[in-house]
Amino acid sequence: MEGESSVKLYGMWASTYSKRVELALKLKGIPYEYIEEDLRNKSELLLKYNPVHKKLFESFSRVVISQGQGEALKQAVKDVFERLGVFEEGMKEYVAGGASFTNGENLGLLHILMVVTFGPHKVHEEAFGIKTMNPDRYPLLYSWITALNEHPLVKQTSPPHDKLDEFLQIYKPRNQARGTESH
């Protein structure tokens, strides 16, 4: 089996779930074959190896739709900002002694989760008008995400800005953040 990878990653270029796995495989140096999926026309192999995929995608769609309306959206945004504040406070304790966010080599699960979720914050801000990574309010978190975005493997696996912006536009009418504050 030399030259052929036994690991196959079925993913979608904008999926934070497959991006997490892709980044972890790259960080660990595990060779893999990436297979791009069209979620509107799922392959037989995707359905075979991930039989709950349809249910998960539909559930996510309902969350996006319901979270994008009026008071529900305002509350969701408020919850995100509160959680970011808790995270920022926790980071103050962690880096109090001058500890680094990362040594640039050994990224762990938390690094992967954070950079995949918040790494594309600029395109999220442009698409939805909500500034989650405010350097004045969350300076440590902002610095950490900025540093992680500079990691060579993160750069390789991050979706292109313009392509992600175009993709997110399909959610924009449902997710208009009317009346939400940018923190």
Accessible surface in RSA format (square Angstrom, percent):
REM  Atomic radii and reference values for relative SASA: ProtOr
REM  Chains: A
REM  Algorithm: Lee & Richards
REM  Probe-radius: 1.40
REM  Slices: 20
REM RES _ NUM      All-atoms   Total-Side   Main-Chain    Non-polar    All polar
REM                ABS   REL    ABS   REL    ABS   REL    ABS   REL    ABS   REL
RES MET A   1   155.73  80.6  94.54  62.6  61.19 145.7  66.76  56.8  88.96 117.9
RES GLU A   2   183.35 105.3 143.38 108.5  39.97  95.2  65.41 126.5 117.94  96.3
RES GLY A   3    89.71 110.6   0.00   N/A  89.71 110.6  46.36 127.2  43.35  97.1
RES GLU A   4   111.24  63.9  95.28  72.1  15.97  38.0  33.12  64.1  78.13  63.8
RES SER A   5    21.59  18.2   9.85  13.1  11.74  27.0  14.13  30.1   7.46  10.5
RES SER A   6    87.67  74.1  54.98  73.4  32.69  75.3  29.87  63.6  57.80  81.0
RES VAL A   7    54.40  35.8  50.82  46.0   3.58   8.6  54.40  47.3   0.00   0.0
RES LYS A   8    93.55  45.6  68.97  42.3  24.58  58.5  59.38  53.4  34.18  36.4
RES LEU A   9    15.71   8.7  14.85  10.6   0.86   2.2  15.71  11.0   0.00   0.0
RES TYR A  10    41.07  19.2  22.81  13.0  18.26  47.5  20.96  15.8  20.11  24.8
RES GLY A  11     6.92   8.5   0.00   N/A   6.92   8.5   6.92  19.0   0.00   0.0
RES MET A  12    28.24  14.6  27.39  18.1   0.85   2.0  22.56  19.2   5.68   7.5
RES TRP A  13    44.52  17.9  44.32  21.5   0.20   0.5  30.40  16.2  14.12  22.9
RES ALA A  14    16.29  15.0   0.37   0.6  15.92  36.2   0.62   0.9  15.67  41.5
RES SER A  15    25.85  21.8  17.75  23.7   8.11  18.7  18.45  39.3   7.40  10.4
RES THR A  16    52.77  37.5  50.16  50.9   2.61   6.2  38.28  51.4  14.49  21.9
RES TYR A  17   146.46  68.4 142.91  81.3   3.55   9.2 102.27  76.9  44.19  54.5
RES SER A  18     9.73   8.2   6.12   8.2   3.61   8.3   8.76  18.7   0.97   1.4
RES LYS A  19    24.32  11.9  24.20  14.8   0.12   0.3   7.83   7.0  16.49  17.6
RES ARG A  20    66.96  28.1  65.73  33.5   1.23   2.9  17.11  23.4  49.85  30.2
RES VAL A  21    70.33  46.3  68.60  62.1   1.73   4.2  70.33  61.1   0.00   0.0
RES GLU A  22    17.91  10.3  17.91  13.6   0.00   0.0   0.00   0.0  17.91  14.6
RES LEU A  23     0.95   0.5   0.95   0.7   0.00   0.0   0.95   0.7   0.00   0.0
RES ALA A  24    34.89  32.1  33.75  52.1   1.13   2.6  34.87  49.1   0.02   0.0
RES LEU A  25    21.24  11.8  20.56  14.7   0.68   1.7  21.19  14.9   0.05   0.1
RES LYS A  26    59.84  29.2  44.23  27.1  15.61  37.2  14.77  13.3  45.07  48.0
RES LEU A  27    40.50  22.6  10.43   7.5  30.08  75.6  10.80   7.6  29.71  79.9
RES LYS A  28   156.91  76.6 127.70  78.4  29.22  69.6  75.50  68.0  81.41  86.7
RES GLY A  29    60.73  74.9   0.00   N/A  60.73  74.9  35.52  97.5  25.21  56.5
RES ILE A  30    73.26  41.7  68.46  51.0   4.81  11.6  70.01  50.4   3.26   8.8
RES PRO A  31    98.92  72.1  86.57  78.9  12.35  44.9  97.57  80.6   1.35   8.4
RES TYR A  32    45.51  21.2  20.50  11.7  25.01  65.1  16.20  12.2  29.31  36.1
RES GLU A  33    76.06  43.7  71.27  53.9   4.79  11.4  30.96  59.9  45.11  36.8
RES TYR A  34    71.23  33.3  46.20  26.3  25.03  65.1  46.02  34.6  25.20  31.1
RES ILE A  35    44.18  25.1  41.57  31.0   2.60   6.3  44.18  31.8   0.00   0.0
RES GLU A  36    86.06  49.4  60.90  46.1  25.16  59.9  53.74 103.9  32.32  26.4
RES GLU A  37     9.65   5.5   5.68   4.3   3.98   9.5   2.51   4.9   7.14   5.8
RES ASP A  38    73.76  51.7  61.80  61.5  11.96  28.3  35.92  84.5  37.84  37.7
RES LEU A  39    31.94  17.8  25.98  18.6   5.96  15.0  26.10  18.3   5.84  15.7
RES ARG A  40   227.27  95.4 190.65  97.2  36.62  87.2  83.57 114.2 143.70  87.1
RES ASN A  41   114.19  78.7 102.76  99.3  11.43  27.5  18.11  43.6  96.08  92.9
RES LYS A  42    49.61  24.2  31.63  19.4  17.98  42.8   6.14   5.5  43.47  46.3
RES SER A  43    43.19  36.5  33.71  45.0   9.48  21.8  43.14  91.9   0.04   0.1
RES GLU A  44   140.41  80.6 134.46 101.7   5.95  14.2  66.63 128.9  73.78  60.2
RES LEU A  45    84.00  46.8  82.88  59.3   1.12   2.8  82.91  58.2   1.10   3.0
RES LEU A  46    12.10   6.7  12.01   8.6   0.09   0.2  12.10   8.5   0.00   0.0
RES LEU A  47    66.93  37.3  61.25  43.8   5.67  14.3  61.63  43.3   5.30  14.3
RES LYS A  48   140.35  68.5 111.90  68.7  28.46  67.8  79.17  71.3  61.18  65.2
RES TYR A  49   139.91  65.3 110.07  62.6  29.83  77.6  80.12  60.2  59.78  73.7
RES ASN A  50    47.22  32.6  45.57  44.0   1.65   4.0  12.80  30.8  34.43  33.3
RES PRO A  51   101.58  74.0  78.51  71.6  23.07  83.9  81.09  66.9  20.49 127.4
RES VAL A  52    75.48  49.7  75.28  68.1   0.21   0.5  75.48  65.6   0.00   0.0
RES HIS A  53    24.56  13.4  24.56  17.1   0.00   0.0  14.88  15.3   9.68  11.3
RES LYS A  54   118.84  58.0 118.48  72.7   0.36   0.9  62.25  56.0  56.59  60.3
RES LYS A  55   145.69  71.1 143.17  87.8   2.52   6.0  89.65  80.7  56.04  59.7
RES LEU A  56   110.28  61.4 105.72  75.6   4.56  11.5 106.06  74.5   4.22  11.4
RES PHE A  57    71.78  35.9  67.20  41.6   4.58  11.9  71.41  43.3   0.38   1.1
RES GLU A  58    74.45  42.7  72.54  54.9   1.91   4.6  29.99  58.0  44.46  36.3
RES SER A  59    44.61  37.7  43.30  57.8   1.30   3.0  26.21  55.8  18.40  25.8
RES PHE A  60    97.30  48.7  92.07  57.0   5.22  13.6  96.72  58.6   0.58   1.7
RES SER A  61    31.54  26.6  30.82  41.1   0.71   1.6  22.77  48.5   8.77  12.3
RES ARG A  62   149.15  62.6 146.46  74.7   2.69   6.4  72.68  99.3  76.47  46.3
RES VAL A  63    79.60  52.4  78.71  71.3   0.90   2.2  79.60  69.2   0.00   0.0
RES VAL A  64    19.01  12.5  15.45  14.0   3.56   8.6  19.01  16.5   0.00   0.0
RES ILE A  65    72.60  41.3  72.60  54.1   0.00   0.0  72.60  52.3   0.00   0.0
RES SER A  66    62.69  53.0  53.73  71.7   8.96  20.6  47.79 101.8  14.91  20.9
RES GLN A  67    72.26  40.4  72.22  52.8   0.04   0.1  20.51  43.7  51.75  39.2
RES GLY A  68     4.71   5.8   0.00   N/A   4.71   5.8   0.00   0.0   4.71  10.5
RES GLN A  69    94.93  53.1  91.71  67.0   3.22   7.7  42.10  89.6  52.82  40.1
RES GLY A  70    47.90  59.1   0.00   N/A  47.90  59.1  37.38 102.6  10.52  23.6
RES GLU A  71   127.45  73.2 120.08  90.8   7.36  17.5  68.54 132.6  58.90  48.1
RES ALA A  72    47.59  43.8  33.35  51.5  14.23  32.4  42.58  60.0   5.00  13.3
RES LEU A  73    15.66   8.7  15.66  11.2   0.00   0.0  15.66  11.0   0.00   0.0
RES LYS A  74    77.49  37.8  71.73  44.0   5.76  13.7  32.05  28.8  45.44  48.4
RES GLN A  75    89.87  50.3  87.48  63.9   2.40   5.7  43.15  91.8  46.73  35.4
RES ALA A  76    26.04  23.9  19.10  29.5   6.95  15.8  24.97  35.2   1.07   2.8
RES VAL A  77    14.49   9.5  13.08  11.8   1.41   3.4  14.45  12.6   0.04   0.1
RES LYS A  78   112.93  55.1 109.08  66.9   3.84   9.2  61.75  55.6  51.18  54.5
RES ASP A  79    40.22  28.2  39.29  39.1   0.93   2.2   5.93  14.0  34.29  34.2
RES VAL A  80    58.67  38.6  57.24  51.8   1.43   3.5  58.48  50.8   0.19   0.5
RES PHE A  81     5.05   2.5   4.69   2.9   0.37   1.0   4.69   2.8   0.37   1.1
RES GLU A  82    93.15  53.5  83.69  63.3   9.46  22.5  44.18  85.5  48.97  40.0
RES ARG A  83   164.37  69.0 158.16  80.6   6.22  14.8  64.21  87.8 100.16  60.7
RES LEU A  84     7.33   4.1   7.12   5.1   0.20   0.5   7.31   5.1   0.02   0.0
RES GLY A  85    22.26  27.5   0.00   N/A  22.26  27.5  21.63  59.4   0.63   1.4
RES VAL A  86   112.49  74.0 107.14  97.0   5.34  12.9 109.26  94.9   3.22   8.7
RES PHE A  87    60.47  30.3  53.28  33.0   7.19  18.7  59.45  36.0   1.03   2.9
RES GLU A  88     5.36   3.1   5.36   4.1   0.00   0.0   5.36  10.4   0.00   0.0
RES GLU A  89    95.80  55.0  93.64  70.8   2.15   5.1  45.91  88.8  49.89  40.7
RES GLY A  90    39.03  48.1   0.00   N/A  39.03  48.1  31.84  87.4   7.19  16.1
RES MET A  91    14.54   7.5  13.26   8.8   1.29   3.1  14.16  12.0   0.38   0.5
RES LYS A  92    96.73  47.2  90.20  55.3   6.53  15.5  54.09  48.7  42.64  45.4
RES GLU A  93   144.98  83.2 123.46  93.4  21.52  51.2  46.94  90.8  98.04  80.0
RES TYR A  94   139.36  65.1 120.87  68.8  18.49  48.1  94.00  70.6  45.36  55.9
RES VAL A  95    23.31  15.3  14.94  13.5   8.37  20.2  14.94  13.0   8.37  22.7
RES ALA A  96    85.06  78.2  44.76  69.1  40.30  91.7  55.05  77.5  30.01  79.5
RES GLY A  97    81.19 100.1   0.00   N/A  81.19 100.1  43.00 118.0  38.19  85.5
RES GLY A  98    66.27  81.7   0.00   N/A  66.27  81.7  36.86 101.2  29.41  65.9
RES ALA A  99    47.06  43.3  26.85  41.4  20.21  46.0  38.58  54.3   8.48  22.5
RES SER A 100    71.28  60.2  51.09  68.2  20.19  46.5  48.19 102.6  23.09  32.4
RES PHE A 101    44.37  22.2  36.71  22.7   7.66  19.9  37.79  22.9   6.58  18.8
RES THR A 102    28.58  20.3  10.44  10.6  18.15  43.2  17.45  23.4  11.14  16.8
RES ASN A 103    98.85  68.2  65.37  63.2  33.48  80.6  44.02 105.9  54.84  53.0
RES GLY A 104    35.99  44.4   0.00   N/A  35.99  44.4  24.78  68.0  11.21  25.1
RES GLU A 105   134.97  77.5 116.98  88.5  17.99  42.8  39.77  76.9  95.20  77.7
RES ASN A 106   112.09  77.3  93.50  90.4  18.59  44.8  31.22  75.1  80.87  78.2
RES LEU A 107    15.66   8.7   0.40   0.3  15.26  38.4   0.52   0.4  15.14  40.7
RES GLY A 108    31.65  39.0   0.00   N/A  31.65  39.0  31.43  86.2   0.22   0.5
RES LEU A 109   127.71  71.1 116.78  83.5  10.93  27.5 117.93  82.8   9.78  26.3
RES LEU A 110    92.73  51.6  88.31  63.2   4.42  11.1  89.13  62.6   3.60   9.7
RES HIS A 111    29.88  16.3  29.88  20.8   0.00   0.0  27.09  27.9   2.79   3.2
RES ILE A 112    10.38   5.9  10.27   7.6   0.11   0.3  10.38   7.5   0.00   0.0
RES LEU A 113    59.03  32.9  58.52  41.9   0.51   1.3  58.55  41.1   0.47   1.3
RES MET A 114    16.09   8.3  16.09  10.7   0.00   0.0   1.67   1.4  14.42  19.1
RES VAL A 115     5.51   3.6   2.24   2.0   3.27   7.9   2.24   1.9   3.27   8.9
RES VAL A 116    16.16  10.6   8.87   8.0   7.29  17.6  13.72  11.9   2.44   6.6
RES THR A 117    54.13  38.5  48.27  48.9   5.86  14.0  42.54  57.1  11.58  17.5
RES PHE A 118    34.02  17.0  33.87  21.0   0.15   0.4  34.02  20.6   0.00   0.0
RES GLY A 119    11.28  13.9   0.00   N/A  11.28  13.9   2.76   7.6   8.53  19.1
RES PRO A 120    31.35  22.9  20.72  18.9  10.63  38.7  31.13  25.7   0.22   1.4
RES HIS A 121     7.29   4.0   7.29   5.1   0.00   0.0   3.42   3.5   3.87   4.5
RES LYS A 122   121.47  59.3 120.42  73.9   1.05   2.5  66.25  59.6  55.22  58.8
RES VAL A 123     2.11   1.4   1.74   1.6   0.37   0.9   1.74   1.5   0.37   1.0
RES HIS A 124    51.73  28.3  51.02  35.5   0.71   1.8  27.29  28.1  24.43  28.4
RES GLU A 125    34.92  20.1  29.40  22.2   5.52  13.2  12.24  23.7  22.68  18.5
RES GLU A 126   106.64  61.2  79.07  59.8  27.57  65.6  45.99  89.0  60.65  49.5
RES ALA A 127     0.04   0.0   0.00   0.0   0.04   0.1   0.00   0.0   0.04   0.1
RES PHE A 128    41.97  21.0  32.52  20.1   9.44  24.6  36.31  22.0   5.66  16.2
RES GLY A 129    56.65  69.9   0.00   N/A  56.65  69.9  34.86  95.7  21.80  48.8
RES ILE A 130    20.91  11.9  19.00  14.2   1.91   4.6  19.09  13.7   1.82   4.9
RES LYS A 131    82.44  40.2  81.70  50.1   0.74   1.8  32.64  29.4  49.80  53.0
RES THR A 132    24.63  17.5  24.63  25.0   0.00   0.0  22.27  29.9   2.36   3.6
RES MET A 133     0.42   0.2   0.00   0.0   0.42   1.0   0.00   0.0   0.42   0.6
RES ASN A 134    30.49  21.0  30.49  29.5   0.00   0.0   0.05   0.1  30.43  29.4
RES PRO A 135    48.54  35.4  42.62  38.9   5.92  21.5  42.65  35.2   5.89  36.6
RES ASP A 136   133.40  93.4 105.10 104.6  28.30  66.9  34.90  82.1  98.49  98.2
RES ARG A 137   110.77  46.5  89.19  45.5  21.58  51.4  36.34  49.7  74.43  45.1
RES TYR A 138     2.15   1.0   2.15   1.2   0.00   0.0   2.15   1.6   0.00   0.0
RES PRO A 139    62.92  45.9  60.55  55.2   2.37   8.6  62.18  51.3   0.74   4.6
RES LEU A 140    39.98  22.3  39.98  28.6   0.00   0.0  39.98  28.1   0.00   0.0
RES LEU A 141     0.00   0.0   0.00   0.0   0.00   0.0   0.00   0.0   0.00   0.0
RES TYR A 142    56.83  26.5  56.77  32.3   0.07   0.2  27.22  20.5  29.62  36.5
RES SER A 143    51.10  43.2  43.66  58.3   7.44  17.1  19.60  41.7  31.51  44.1
RES TRP A 144    12.47   5.0  12.47   6.0   0.00   0.0  12.39   6.6   0.07   0.1
RES ILE A 145     0.08   0.0   0.08   0.1   0.00   0.0   0.08   0.1   0.00   0.0
RES THR A 146    58.91  41.9  56.93  57.7   1.99   4.7  56.13  75.4   2.78   4.2
RES ALA A 147    45.21  41.6  29.90  46.1  15.31  34.8  37.17  52.3   8.04  21.3
RES LEU A 148     0.58   0.3   0.27   0.2   0.31   0.8   0.58   0.4   0.00   0.0
RES ASN A 149    37.63  26.0  32.59  31.5   5.04  12.1  15.65  37.7  21.98  21.2
RES GLU A 150   104.93  60.2  93.37  70.6  11.56  27.5  40.99  79.3  63.95  52.2
RES HIS A 151    21.44  11.7  15.83  11.0   5.61  14.3  18.03  18.6   3.40   4.0
RES PRO A 152    89.25  65.0  84.41  76.9   4.83  17.6  87.81  72.5   1.43   8.9
RES LEU A 153    41.37  23.0  41.37  29.6   0.00   0.0  41.37  29.1   0.00   0.0
RES VAL A 154     3.26   2.1   3.26   2.9   0.00   0.0   3.26   2.8   0.00   0.0
RES LYS A 155   117.95  57.5  96.71  59.3  21.24  50.6  58.51  52.7  59.44  63.3
RES GLN A 156   113.60  63.5  78.45  57.3  35.16  83.7  38.61  82.2  74.99  56.9
RES THR A 157     5.81   4.1   5.25   5.3   0.56   1.3   0.50   0.7   5.31   8.0
RES SER A 158    53.28  45.0  36.33  48.5  16.95  39.0  28.62  60.9  24.66  34.6
RES PRO A 159    27.20  19.8  14.58  13.3  12.62  45.9  16.34  13.5  10.86  67.5
RES PRO A 160    80.51  58.7  69.10  63.0  11.41  41.5  80.51  66.5   0.00   0.0
RES HIS A 161    79.85  43.6  69.47  48.3  10.38  26.6  51.82  53.4  28.03  32.6
RES ASP A 162   115.46  80.9 108.26 107.7   7.20  17.0  37.93  89.3  77.53  77.3
RES LYS A 163    97.51  47.6  91.79  56.3   5.71  13.6  55.22  49.7  42.29  45.0
RES LEU A 164     9.65   5.4   9.65   6.9   0.00   0.0   9.65   6.8   0.00   0.0
RES ASP A 165    38.35  26.9  38.35  38.2   0.00   0.0   1.44   3.4  36.91  36.8
RES GLU A 166   132.19  75.9 124.67  94.3   7.52  17.9  43.47  84.1  88.73  72.4
RES PHE A 167    54.60  27.3  46.53  28.8   8.07  21.0  54.35  33.0   0.24   0.7
RES LEU A 168    17.69   9.9  17.69  12.7   0.00   0.0  17.69  12.4   0.00   0.0
RES GLN A 169    66.29  37.1  59.39  43.4   6.90  16.4  38.68  82.3  27.60  20.9
RES ILE A 170   108.94  62.0  90.98  67.8  17.96  43.3  99.03  71.3   9.91  26.9
RES TYR A 171    26.78  12.5  26.78  15.2   0.00   0.0  18.05  13.6   8.74  10.8
RES LYS A 172    66.39  32.4  66.39  40.7   0.00   0.0  27.92  25.1  38.47  41.0
RES PRO A 173    95.16  69.4  75.89  69.2  19.27  70.0  81.16  67.0  13.99  87.0
RES ARG A 174   109.11  45.8 105.48  53.8   3.63   8.6  20.07  27.4  89.03  54.0
RES ASN A 175    23.64  16.3  22.74  22.0   0.90   2.2   4.67  11.2  18.97  18.3
RES GLN A 176    63.61  35.6  57.70  42.2   5.90  14.1  15.11  32.2  48.50  36.8
RES ALA A 177    17.03  15.7   4.42   6.8  12.61  28.7   5.92   8.3  11.11  29.4
RES ARG A 178   174.10  73.1 159.41  81.3  14.69  35.0  81.62 111.5  92.48  56.0
RES GLY A 179    69.59  85.8   0.00   N/A  69.59  85.8  35.05  96.2  34.54  77.4
RES THR A 180    28.07  20.0   2.21   2.2  25.86  61.6   4.56   6.1  23.51  35.5
RES GLU A 181   122.25  70.2 113.00  85.5   9.25  22.0  45.26  87.5  76.99  62.9
RES SER A 182    68.53  57.9  40.82  54.5  27.71  63.8  35.44  75.5  33.08  46.3
RES HIS A 183    47.03  25.7  39.96  27.8   7.06  18.1  27.31  28.1  19.72  22.9
END  Absolute sums over single chains surface
CHAIN  1 A    11422.7       9328.5       2094.2       6741.4       4681.3
END  Absolute sums over all chains
TOTAL         11422.7       9328.5       2094.2       6741.4       4681.3
